[in-house]
Structure formats: structure tokens, C-alpha cells
């Protein structure tokens, strides 16, 4: 009930505050870009971050469909492109998911032809994951899909705004990572 009241309040604020007139250029013409005049508070942070993350993930997933990749698989490929021959546990830890989730993801990606598993040359008890040619070839598609998503997400942002946004998001992530308590919630990758 409280969330509905907050959403109604925010919608009303947006209607009233969003009606601000555009600024004028030196030549007397009005700028068409209107700034959001809503007065956000800390209670608006989590919902805004969650929704933005979902939107980025949706657009990125859509951009990756042509390459045959699904949400989360891009991270596995990019990690292996940096350091090929990682264990499933190592990948899971780096990506912040549980080992069973990573094992299922690796199985799917192996069936798709992006990855292959091989016994470690020094310790045959270990199985390591490697990119195939198809996997290595998909790195460029991932980079292009990410770049297109980034451009879409930051359209009309200045370079300074982008730098500040990235700096602030990294600070938020650092704060949350240092205080993270493992939860037994289902994960998707």
C-alpha cells in the first residue's frame, strides 16, 4: 500500500515539476531538452537502480540474440576471453553466481558450441572451461551489443555526466559488496 502511495506521489511530482520551461539559448531560441525537476530521495534509489538494470539487461539481451547468446552468457565469454581455461567454480565466483548455476550455464553454452570443457593438463581431477572458435568469434558481437546499449542508455548525457554516473555506480557497488550477506535466493544467468 505504501509503495502505491509513493508511486502516485512520484507520478504527481513528475507531472507538476516536469512542466518546467526550457532554457533559452543566447540567440533567444528555447532549448527543447527539459530537465527532470522531480526531487528524488534515497528511497527512490533501489527501485530506480533495479529498473535501470533490468532495462539494460533487456536491451543487451535483445542485441545479443543475433549471435545466439542469452542473458548472462556474455559475461562468461568475456571472462574467458581475458583468462581462458577457468574452472566452473572460478567463473561462478568472478560472476557472483552459485556453482550449480554456472555448471548449468556452461552445459548450455557447450551445447551451443561456444565453450568446451577439458581436463587440466597438470591436475586431471580439475576440469577447465575454454572458448571455442565460435566463442572467441562472439567477443566482437558482445562488444558491439554492449556499446549500442551504452549509447542508448546515455543518449543526451554529457561526457562528465557519464563519468560521474559510472563513478557513483562503482561506489554503490563497492559499498554493497563490502556489506554483502550471502542469501539463498535463486539466481539466473
C-alpha positions, -999 to +999 in steps of 0.1 A: +000+000+000+028+024+009+046+017-024+014+025-043+011+058-024+048+066-032+043+058-069+012+080-070+032+108-053+061+104-077+038+104-107+022+137-094+056+152-088+067+143-123+036+160-138+039+192-118+077+195-117+083+182-153+064+211-167+094+234-163+100+257-193+131+251-214+161+274-211+168+299-238+199+299-260+219+331-264+201+337-297+167+337-279+156+303-290+143+278-265+162+246-258+140+215-264+156+194-237+137+195-204+154+185-172+136+162-147+127+185-118+115+158-095+130+159-061+142+123-056+153+110-022+172+079-010+140+058-010+139+062-048+173+047-053+168+010-051+137+010-074+154+032-099+186+011-099+167-021-102+146-009-131+176+006-149+195-027-145+165-046-159+162-023-188+199-025-197+198-063-194+167-065-216+182-043-243+215-061-242+198-095-244+178-083-274+210-070-290+228-104-284+200-126-299+216-125-334+248-140-321+228-168-304+237-157-269+213-154-240+214-131-209+244-138-187+263-158-213+281-127-225+298-123-191+311-159-193+326-153-227+342-120-218+358-135-187+372-165-207+384-141-234+405-124-207+416-156-190+408-188-209+408-221-190+390-213-158+371-238-136+334-236-132+338-225-096+362-198-106+338-185-132+309-186-107+329-167-081+340-140-106+304-135-119+289-137-084+266-167-090+265-201-074+284-231-088+253-251-098+240-221-118+274-218-135+275-256-143+241-254-160+252-223-179+284-240-191+264-270-202+241-249-223+269-229-238+289-261-246+258-275-264+256-242-283+292-246-293+306-215-275+326-234-249+344-267-243+355-285-211+389-302-209+408-319-181+435-297-167+470-307-180+486-305-146+458-319-125+434-343-143+409-340-114+402-305-125+380-296-154+386-263-171+364-243-194+378-229-227+363-208-255+358-225-289+364-206-322+327-197-321+331-184-286+361-163-295+343-150-326+314-138-304+335-114-284+332-087-311+294-092-313+292-088-275+313-057-275+291-042-303+259-051-285+272-036-252+283-004-270+249+000-287+232-005-253+255+020-236+249+046-263+211+042-260+213+043-222+233+075-221+218+095-250+218+132-242+243+127-214+275+147-214+308+130-210+311+145-175+277+131-166+287+096-178+320+097-159+301+108-127+274+081-132+300+054-136+320+066-106+288+067-084+276+033-096+311+018-088+309+034-054+275+019-047+287-015-059+317-012-036+296-003-006+272-031-012+299-057-019+317-049+013+285-054+033+271-083+013+255-111+032+250-143+011+214-151+006+199-184-005+179-170-034+176-185-069+200-170-094+197-167-132+225-162-156 
